[in-house]
Amino acid sequence: MTTAKDLFIIAVDAEPSCPVGQGDLSLALAGAEVIDLLRAEALMLAGDRMVPTRQPATDDPLLTEAASSLARQVPYERVEDWLWRRGRDLSATYLAAFEEAGLLTRQRRGRLSLGAVRMALADSPARRRAMNRWAADEPVLAALAAVVGIHDVHSTDSPGAVDDTVTTVLAAVDEAVLELEAVRQRRAFENAAFANIWRGA
């Protein structure tokens, strides 16, 4: 399993009191994939540029797909640009992969709300591994979850001990999620203003 898949499991399995936005989760999943590729030594960062090094030795098709889609020509791709490009509808991609693998069932449970349907995780080694990592308050997983609004009772505001490259990725994810929220607020304001015009306000 990967950090991205662990994050998806945490998002689905958490309490439904505050649903995780699909756009926020997609950006965080893309960031998690960068971290997984860094750890697999398939990628290195030159500042905020993602420099591919080799294809990762993994049997995870989503991570293989992520590695294959890296820009391989100078000046390479900025982490922020990757998040927006790779992150487009990425939560739906993970949803489909989990459903195909039999790891998800459609129930009225879970934090990730996809339309009128809520997804629940089947009991599996993948789920137990993610839950163990979550219970241990693993710094990277905790930081990514916090960005999309999931907070564990053990978590602190600090992401803990992570290296500079991971810190760069986490910062880019945080900025992208904030930018997405700003876009949502601007659209809501514009829609409200348009509605007021029609009402003669």
FITORMI-943455 format. One record per residue: residue in three letters; y, z, x of N, C-alpha, C in turn. Coordinates in steps of 0.1 Angstrom, whole numbers, padded with zeros to 4 digits, always signed. Atoms other than C-alpha are relative to their C-alpha. Example, Ala and Ser with C-alpha at 12.3 -4.5 7.8 and 13.67 -1.06 7.14 Angstrom:
2
Ala-0012+0000+0009-0045+0078+0123+0012+0000+0009
Ser-0011+0000-0009-0011+0071+0137+0011+0008-0008
END
This chain:
201
Met-0012+0000+0008+0000+0000+0000+0012+0000+0009
Thr-0013+0001-0007+0036-0005+0010+0010+0009-0006
Thr-0011-0008+0005+0068+0014+0006+0005-0006-0013
Ala-0005+0006+0012+0079-0011-0020-0009+0003-0012
Lys+0009-0003+0011+0048-0006-0041+0000+0015-0004
Asp-0001-0015+0003+0050+0032-0037+0013+0002-0009
Leu-0012-0001+0008+0086+0029-0050-0001-0004-0014
Phe+0002+0005+0014+0076+0009-0080-0009+0010-0008
Ile+0008-0010+0007+0049+0034-0088+0008+0013-0004
Ile-0008-0012+0003+0074+0063-0086+0010-0003-0012
Ala-0009+0003+0011+0098+0044-0109-0007-0001-0013
Val+0007+0001+0012+0072+0037-0135-0005+0014-0005
Asp+0007-0013+0003+0056+0072-0133+0010+0011-0003
Ala-0010-0011+0001+0088+0093-0134+0003+0003-0015
Glu-0004-0004+0013+0101+0111-0165+0009-0010-0006
Pro-0008+0010+0006+0117+0088-0191+0014+0004-0004
Ser-0013-0006+0005+0149+0109-0195+0012-0009+0005
Cys-0011+0009-0004+0170+0084-0175-0006-0013+0006
Pro+0007+0013-0004+0156+0048-0174+0006-0006+0013
Val-0005+0007-0012+0158+0029-0141+0003-0014-0004
Gly-0004+0013+0002+0177-0003-0143-0008-0010+0008
Gln+0009+0010-0007+0156-0034-0135+0008-0006+0012
Gly-0007+0006-0011+0184-0048-0113+0001+0010+0012
Asp+0000-0010-0010+0188-0016-0094-0013+0001+0007
Leu+0013-0001-0006+0151-0013-0088-0004-0013+0008
Ser+0002+0013-0007+0149-0050-0078+0006+0001+0014
Leu-0007-0001-0012+0175-0044-0051-0007+0010+0010
Ala+0007-0011-0008+0157-0012-0039-0013-0005+0005
Leu+0013+0005-0004+0123-0030-0038+0002-0010+0012
Ala-0003+0010-0011+0139-0058-0016+0003+0008+0012
Gly-0003-0008-0012+0152-0031+0007-0013+0007+0006
Ala+0013-0006-0004+0118-0014+0008-0008-0010+0008
Glu+0008+0010-0007+0102-0047+0018+0006-0002+0014
Val-0006+0001-0013+0127-0050+0047-0006+0011+0009
Ile+0005-0011-0008+0116-0015+0059-0014-0002+0003
Asp+0014+0002-0003+0080-0024+0055-0002-0011+0011
Leu+0001+0011-0010+0085-0056+0076+0005+0006+0013
Leu-0004-0007-0012+0104-0035+0102-0012+0008+0006
Arg+0011-0009-0004+0075-0011+0104-0012-0008+0005
Ala+0011+0009-0004+0050-0040+0107+0003-0008+0012
Glu-0005+0007-0012+0071-0053+0136+0000-0015-0003
Ala-0002+0014+0004+0075-0086+0117+0014-0004+0000
Leu-0014+0002+0002+0112-0082+0118+0007+0010+0009
Met-0009-0009-0007+0140-0067+0139+0014-0002-0005
Leu-0014+0002+0004+0176-0061+0131+0009-0002+0013
Ala-0010+0002-0010+0204-0074+0153+0014+0003-0008
Gly-0011-0004+0008+0233-0055+0138-0005+0001-0014
Asp+0005+0001+0014+0229-0063+0101-0007-0013-0003
Arg+0007+0013+0001+0211-0096+0108-0015+0002+0001
Met+0014-0001+0000+0174-0099+0100-0007-0011+0009
Val+0005+0010-0009+0156-0116+0129-0016+0001-0001
Pro+0015+0000+0001+0119-0125+0122-0006-0001+0014
Thr+0007+0000-0013+0095-0119+0150-0014-0006-0001
Arg+0013+0006+0002+0060-0127+0137-0004+0003-0015
Gln+0006-0003+0013+0040-0128+0105-0007+0013+0000
Pro+0007-0014+0000+0028-0093+0095-0015-0002-0002
Ala+0014-0001+0002-0008-0085+0097-0003+0009-0012
Thr+0001-0007+0012-0012-0075+0061-0008-0008-0010
Asp+0007+0007+0011-0034-0083+0031+0008+0002-0013
Asp-0009-0001+0012-0005-0075+0007+0007-0013-0003
Pro-0006+0013+0002+0005-0108-0009+0015+0001-0002
Leu-0015-0001+0002+0040-0096-0019+0007+0002+0013
Leu-0007-0001-0014+0048-0085+0017-0001-0013+0008
Thr+0001+0013-0007+0034-0117+0030+0010-0010-0005
Glu-0010+0009+0006+0056-0136+0006+0014+0003+0005
Ala-0013-0004-0005+0086-0116+0017+0002-0005+0014
Ala-0001+0004-0014+0079-0123+0053+0002-0015+0001
Ser-0001+0014+0000+0075-0160+0046+0013-0006-0004
Ser-0013+0004+0005+0108-0162+0029+0012+0004+0008
Leu-0011-0004-0009+0128-0148+0058+0007-0013+0006
Ala-0007+0011-0007+0155-0171+0072-0003+0000+0015
Arg+0005+0000-0014+0143-0182+0106+0009-0008+0010
Gln-0009+0007-0009+0173-0200+0120+0013+0009+0002
Val-0013-0007-0003+0205-0186+0137+0010-0005-0010
Pro-0002-0014-0004+0226-0169+0126-0009+0010-0008
Tyr+0008-0009+0008+0198-0154+0104+0007+0005-0012
Glu-0006-0004+0013+0204-0136+0072+0004+0015+0001
Arg-0004-0014+0001+0223-0104+0066-0008+0007-0010
Val+0008-0009+0009+0205-0075+0050+0005-0001-0014
Glu-0006+0000+0013+0229-0075+0021-0003-0013-0008
Asp+0003+0013+0007+0224-0112+0014-0015-0001-0004
Trp+0014+0000+0004+0186-0108+0015-0002+0008-0012
Leu+0002-0008+0012+0188-0080-0010+0003-0008-0013
Trp-0003+0008+0012+0205-0103-0035-0009-0012-0002
Arg+0008+0012+0001+0184-0133-0028-0015+0004-0004
Arg+0013-0005+0002+0150-0116-0026-0001+0009-0012
Gly+0000-0010+0011+0159-0090-0052+0001-0006-0014
Arg-0002+0006+0013+0165-0114-0080-0014+0001-0008
Asp+0012-0001+0008+0139-0104-0107-0012+0006+0007
Leu+0011-0004-0007+0118-0087-0081-0008+0011-0007
Ser+0008-0011+0007+0109-0057-0103-0010-0007-0010
Ala+0009+0008+0009+0094-0083-0128-0012-0005+0008
Thr+0010+0004-0008+0074-0097-0099-0011+0011+0003
Tyr+0009-0012-0003+0060-0063-0090-0008+0004-0013
Leu+0006-0003+0013+0053-0056-0127-0012-0010-0002
Ala+0011+0009+0002+0032-0088-0129-0012+0002+0009
Ala+0011-0003-0010+0013-0080-0097-0008+0012-0004
Phe+0007-0012+0004+0005-0045-0109-0009-0002-0013
Glu+0008+0003+0012-0006-0058-0143-0013-0008+0003
Glu+0011+0008-0004-0028-0084-0127-0011+0008+0007
Ala+0009-0008-0008-0044-0058-0105-0006+0011-0009
Gly+0005-0010+0009-0051-0036-0135+0005+0014+0002
Leu-0006-0013-0003-0028-0008-0123+0010+0005-0010
Leu-0009-0004+0010-0006-0008-0153-0006-0002-0014
Thr+0003+0002+0014-0011-0004-0191+0013+0001-0008
Arg-0012+0000+0008+0014-0009-0218-0001+0012-0010
Gln+0000-0012+0008+0022+0025-0234+0014+0004-0002
Arg-0013-0006+0002+0051+0046-0246+0001+0011+0010
Arg-0001-0010-0011+0054+0063-0212+0006-0007+0012
Gly-0006+0005-0012+0072+0059-0180+0015-0001+0000
Arg-0014+0000-0001+0107+0057-0168+0006-0014+0000
Leu-0005+0014-0001+0110+0019-0162-0002-0006-0014
Ser+0001+0005+0014+0118+0005-0196+0002-0015+0001
Leu-0001+0015-0001+0112-0033-0198+0000-0005-0015
Gly-0001+0003+0014+0125-0043-0232-0004+0011-0009
Ala+0005-0011+0009+0108-0024-0260-0013+0006+0005
Val+0013-0004-0005+0077-0019-0238+0001+0010+0011
Arg+0001-0008-0012+0070+0010-0215-0013-0001+0007
Met+0012+0002-0007+0045+0009-0188-0005+0013+0006
Ala+0006-0012-0005+0021+0036-0177-0010-0004+0011
Leu+0009+0003-0011+0001+0037-0145-0014+0005-0002
Ala+0014-0005+0001-0037+0038-0145-0002+0009+0012
Asp+0004-0008-0011-0052+0065-0123-0007-0008+0010
Ser+0005+0009-0010-0059+0048-0090+0003+0006+0014
Pro-0004-0005-0014-0059+0055-0052+0014-0003+0003
Ala-0014+0004-0003-0026+0036-0050+0010+0010-0006
Arg-0009-0009+0006-0010+0059-0075-0001+0014+0007
Arg+0001-0013-0007-0024+0090-0058+0007+0000+0013
Arg-0007+0000-0013-0011+0079-0025+0015+0000-0001
Ala-0015+0000+0002+0024+0072-0038+0004+0014-0004
Met-0004-0013+0005+0024+0106-0056-0001+0010+0012
Asn+0001-0009-0011+0013+0124-0024+0012-0002+0009
Arg-0012+0002-0009+0041+0107-0004+0012+0005-0007
Trp-0012-0005+0008+0066+0116-0032+0000+0015+0001
Ala+0001-0015+0000+0054+0152-0033+0004+0005+0014
Ala-0003-0004-0013+0058+0154+0005+0015-0003+0003
Asp-0014+0003-0002+0094+0142+0001+0003-0009+0012
Glu-0001+0009-0011+0089+0114+0025+0014-0006+0000
Pro-0014+0003+0000+0125+0105+0037+0004-0013-0006
Val-0004+0013+0004+0126+0068+0032-0003-0002-0015
Leu+0004+0002+0014+0108+0068-0002+0010+0008-0009
Ala-0009-0008+0008+0130+0097-0014+0014-0006+0000
Ala-0013+0006+0000+0162+0079-0003+0001-0012-0009
Leu+0000+0012+0009+0153+0046-0020-0001+0004-0015
Ala+0001-0005+0014+0143+0065-0052+0014+0006-0004
Ala-0013-0006+0003+0176+0084-0051+0010-0011-0004
Val-0010+0011+0003+0196+0051-0050-0001-0005-0014
Val+0001+0006+0014+0181+0040-0083+0000+0012-0010
Gly-0002-0011+0010+0186+0075-0099-0012+0009-0002
Ile+0011-0008+0001+0153+0091-0094+0001+0011+0011
His-0001-0011-0009+0155+0126-0079-0011+0010-0002
Asp+0010-0010+0001+0127+0149-0071+0006+0014+0002
Val-0005-0014-0001+0131+0187-0073+0001+0004+0015
His-0001-0004-0014+0125+0189-0036+0011-0007+0008
Ser-0008+0009-0008+0149+0162-0025+0014+0006+0003
Thr-0013-0004-0004+0181+0168-0007+0009-0012+0000
Asp-0009+0011+0000+0212+0146-0004-0002-0008+0013
Ser+0002+0007-0013+0201+0137+0032-0013-0007+0000
Pro+0013+0007+0000+0175+0110+0037-0010+0005+0011
Gly+0009-0006-0010+0161+0131+0066+0000-0009+0013
Ala+0000+0006-0013+0150+0118+0100-0005-0015-0002
Val+0004+0014+0000+0151+0080+0099+0008-0007+0012
Asp-0007+0006-0011+0160+0056+0127+0012-0009-0005
Asp-0013+0007+0003+0192+0035+0129-0003-0013-0008
Thr+0002+0012+0007+0176+0003+0116-0003+0003-0015
Val+0003-0005+0014+0162+0021+0085+0013+0004-0007
Thr-0013-0004+0005+0196+0037+0080+0009-0011-0004
Thr-0007+0012+0004+0212+0003+0080-0005-0006-0013
Val+0005+0006+0013+0189-0010+0053+0003+0009-0012
Leu-0003-0009+0011+0193+0021+0032+0015-0001-0005
Ala-0014+0001+0003+0231+0018+0034+0003-0013-0007
Ala-0002+0013+0007+0229-0019+0024-0005+0001-0014
Val+0006-0002+0013+0207-0010-0006+0010+0008-0009
Asp-0009-0008+0008+0231+0017-0017+0013-0008-0004
Glu-0012+0008+0003+0261-0007-0014-0002-0010-0011
Ala+0004+0010+0009+0243-0034-0033-0001+0006-0015
Val+0002-0007+0013+0234-0010-0062+0014+0004-0006
Leu-0013-0003+0004+0270+0002-0063+0008-0012-0005
Glu-0006+0013+0003+0282-0034-0064-0005-0005-0014
Leu+0006+0004+0013+0258-0042-0093+0006+0008-0011
Glu-0006-0009+0010+0271-0012-0112+0015-0004-0003
Ala-0014+0005+0002+0307-0024-0107+0001-0012-0008
Val+0000+0013+0008+0298-0058-0121-0003+0003-0014
Arg+0003-0004+0014+0282-0041-0151+0012+0006-0007
Gln-0012-0007+0007+0313-0020-0158+0011-0011-0003
Arg-0010+0010+0003+0336-0050-0154-0004-0009-0012
Arg+0005+0008+0011+0315-0071-0178+0002+0008-0013
Ala-0001-0008+0012+0315-0042-0203+0014+0001-0004
Phe-0015-0001+0003+0353-0039-0200+0004-0013-0006
Glu-0004+0014+0005+0357-0077-0205-0005-0002-0014
Asn+0006+0002+0013+0334-0077-0235+0007+0009-0010
Ala-0007-0008+0010+0352-0048-0251+0014-0005-0002
Ala-0013+0006+0002+0386-0065-0245-0001-0012-0009
Phe+0001+0012+0009+0373-0097-0261-0003+0004-0014
Ala+0003-0005+0014+0359-0077-0291+0013+0005-0006
Asn-0012-0005+0006+0393-0061-0295+0010-0011-0004
Ile-0009+0012+0003+0411-0095-0295-0005-0005-0014
Trp+0005+0005+0013+0388-0106-0324+0003+0010-0011
Arg-0003-0009+0011+0395-0074-0343+0015+0002-0002
Gly-0014-0001+0002+0432-0078-0338+0006+0013+0006
Ala-0005-0013-0006+0435-0046-0317+0010-0003+0011
END
